[in-house]
Every structure is written in C-alpha cells, then in structure tokens.
Amino acid sequence: RRRRDVAALSFTVLCCRPFSFAAPVDGLNTVVITGTTRKEGPPRPIIGPRVSKYICSHLEQRGHSISAVLDPLELNLPLLEKPHFAYSSSQVPIQLEEIAQALESADCFVVITPEYNHAPSPGLLNILNHFGSSKFSFKPSSIVSYSAGQWGGTRAALALRPILSELGCLPVSAMVHIPQAQDVFDEEGNIVGDEATKQRWDSYLDRCFSQMEWWGEAASTHRQVTDPFDVSPAFAKSPTQRNAP
C-alpha cells in the first residue's frame, strides 16, 4: 500500500512540474528563410518584411544568433533548373555554395511563409528545392505563417510540414500563425498596441520557439558525440538508393 502511495505521489509531482519557456543559456545558430517576393501592391501594405523583422527580433531577444536570412527577393535565385547537389564541387555557383554553407552550419531553421492558393510561397519553395536534405538534416525547424485575412496562412503552414520533414529538419508541433498581419505590425516590425498586446504575441511565439530550442540543443549536443551521417549517410549517387531491396 505504501509503495503504491509513493508511486502515486511521484507521478503527481512529475505531472505538476511547471514548464518553462525561458530561452536556453547558449543561443542557437539560426537560419531564417522567408517567402515573399512582392515589391508593391495592391493589396497594401507588403507585410512579409514586417513579419520577418519581428520574428528575427524575437529570436535575438531569446539569445539566438541569426547567421542568415534567406530572402527570395534579395537572393533572386533563378527558377530551379539545376540544384546545388547536381554540380561538381568545382563548378557550384558561388551564391549556391554560400547558401549551402549557411544551411549546413545552422543549428535550426525558422521558415516564414505567406499563403498563395492554400500553399506555401513559390519563392520559398524555390530556395528549399535548390538544396538536398543533407544540408538540413538532423536539425529542428519552426514554421511561421501569415496572411492579410483571418486564417493566418494555416493551410500553407500545414502544406509546408511534409516538405520540411522530407528535408530532414523536422518541424516542431507548435506553429505560429499571424492573421491580419498588416494590422499587427508597423513598418519596422514592431507590435502595434500597448505593452500587454506585445506580451501576448511574445508569449504566443514562445511555445513554438521553446520546442525548437529543446530539440536544437539536443541535436547540437548529440552531434558532438556522434556524426548522424555515419549511421544514416546522405544519398549522393542516385534516387535508387532509396529503393527497397
């Protein structure tokens, strides 16, 4: 009887353990990938840069280093014709190689997308499709979606999950959806409203990024012990490497 009581007490304590959304002591090397390619309206304003500024600021406040912001408008990559992995090592275009190095050195990814026809941004997908999964694998990712309407890009976010999973940067379960984003942020990416409004948005993001931090810290620590590509090598020759016997 006493043994059962002790076990029940232990279970109660574990279940009631408070969960902290505090950022880790050591920040993560983070790559942010954005999706908007619009330069002008209508509709106005162009809200993608506002969302990106806010997300980057929030990540930095949590102690993370943003090593790169991959913006399709600034990168101006051509429509996918030949991905990075299809070039010989001596022939890779400089821009692709620089992006590949940024992806490879990242601890985690934050992917920000608008919604086009219930799907992620074509500009965002064009960036992702230029690189193989070995540049993304064994690291976590977070999905942020937004829209000018009431749904906050949720359908685009859901469509993005299997893409990131296939690339190997598994998206955490919590996502960030920002409806009517044009009314949420000003041009500099600041929350429009009082301090209480800002705190509500910051708290909303914390759940998603806390999950990413947990997995990012775990993956980064374990990579120091074991190279994941030793046990799960990257496919480097042919799609047939995926085939069953």
FENPE-V523091 format. One record per residue. N is the residue number from 1. PHI is phi in degrees with one decimal (999 if undefined). Layout:
BEGIN
n->{N,N}
phi->{PHI,PHI}
END
This chain:
BEGIN
n->{1,2,3,4,5,6,7,8,9,10,11,12,13,14,15,16,17,18,19,20,21,22,23,24,25,26,27,28,29,30,31,32,33,34,35,36,37,38,39,40,41,42,43,44,45,46,47,48,49,50,51,52,53,54,55,56,57,58,59,60,61,62,63,64,65,66,67,68,69,70,71,72,73,74,75,76,77,78,79,80,81,82,83,84,85,86,87,88,89,90,91,92,93,94,95,96,97,98,99,100,101,102,103,104,105,106,107,108,109,110,111,112,113,114,115,116,117,118,119,120,121,122,123,124,125,126,127,128,129,130,131,132,133,134,135,136,137,138,139,140,141,142,143,144,145,146,147,148,149,150,151,152,153,154,155,156,157,158,159,160,161,162,163,164,165,166,167,168,169,170,171,172,173,174,175,176,177,178,179,180,181,182,183,184,185,186,187,188,189,190,191,192,193,194,195,196,197,198,199,200,201,202,203,204,205,206,207,208,209,210,211,212,213,214,215,216,217,218,219,220,221,222,223,224,225,226,227,228,229,230,231,232,233,234,235,236,237,238,239,240,241,242,243,244,245}
phi->{999,-63.7,-60.4,-64.7,-64.7,-64.2,-61.8,-64.2,-63.7,-61.0,-64.1,-62.4,-63.0,-64.3,-66.9,-91.6,-61.0,-67.5,-102.3,-101.6,-99.7,-67.4,-72.0,-66.4,-63.3,-96.3,-70.1,-98.7,-76.6,-113.2,-107.7,-102.6,-118.7,-107.6,-128.1,-78.1,-120.6,-76.8,-107.8,-154.9,-96.4,-80.9,-74.0,-121.5,-82.1,-77.5,-97.6,-54.5,-60.9,-64.5,-63.0,-61.7,-61.7,-65.2,-62.1,-62.8,-62.5,-65.5,-62.8,-66.3,-64.4,-83.8,95.0,-94.1,-100.2,-92.1,-79.5,-161.6,-115.5,-91.1,-105.9,-59.6,-69.9,-81.4,-68.0,52.5,-66.2,-67.3,-55.3,-50.1,-122.7,-143.5,-73.8,-53.2,-72.6,-85.2,-89.0,-69.6,-58.2,-86.5,-114.2,-66.4,-56.6,-55.8,-61.4,-63.5,-67.0,-64.6,-65.7,-59.7,-66.2,-63.9,-64.6,-66.9,-86.3,-73.4,-92.8,-162.9,-131.6,-117.7,-111.5,-113.4,-133.4,-80.4,-118.2,-119.6,53.4,64.8,-138.2,-65.6,-61.1,-59.2,-64.0,-64.3,-62.8,-64.0,-64.5,-58.6,-73.7,-78.5,-134.4,-80.9,-66.2,-63.6,-81.9,-112.8,-63.6,63.3,-140.4,-86.4,-139.7,-121.7,-110.8,-121.1,-125.1,-152.9,-159.9,-82.9,-98.1,-85.4,-96.7,67.5,74.6,-61.0,-69.1,-65.0,-62.9,-65.0,-69.3,-79.3,-58.0,-66.2,-68.2,-66.1,-62.5,-64.8,-74.9,95.8,-99.0,-59.6,-73.9,-68.7,-68.7,-76.8,-123.2,-112.3,-122.1,-120.4,-79.4,47.1,-62.2,-64.7,-96.0,-88.5,-121.2,-88.5,-63.1,-92.2,81.7,-90.0,-66.0,-85.9,136.2,-84.0,-62.6,-64.4,-64.1,-60.6,-64.7,-64.5,-68.2,-61.0,-65.1,-61.4,-69.8,-58.5,-62.5,-63.3,-73.5,-64.5,-64.4,-62.1,-64.2,-60.3,-70.3,-64.5,-63.6,-63.2,-66.3,-63.0,-65.2,-71.7,-63.3,-73.0,-98.5,-137.3,-76.3,-61.9,-77.1,-70.6,-97.4,-139.3,-62.0,-70.4,-71.2,-129.1,-117.4,-153.6,-57.7,-67.3,-62.6,-79.8,-67.7,-69.3,-57.4}
END
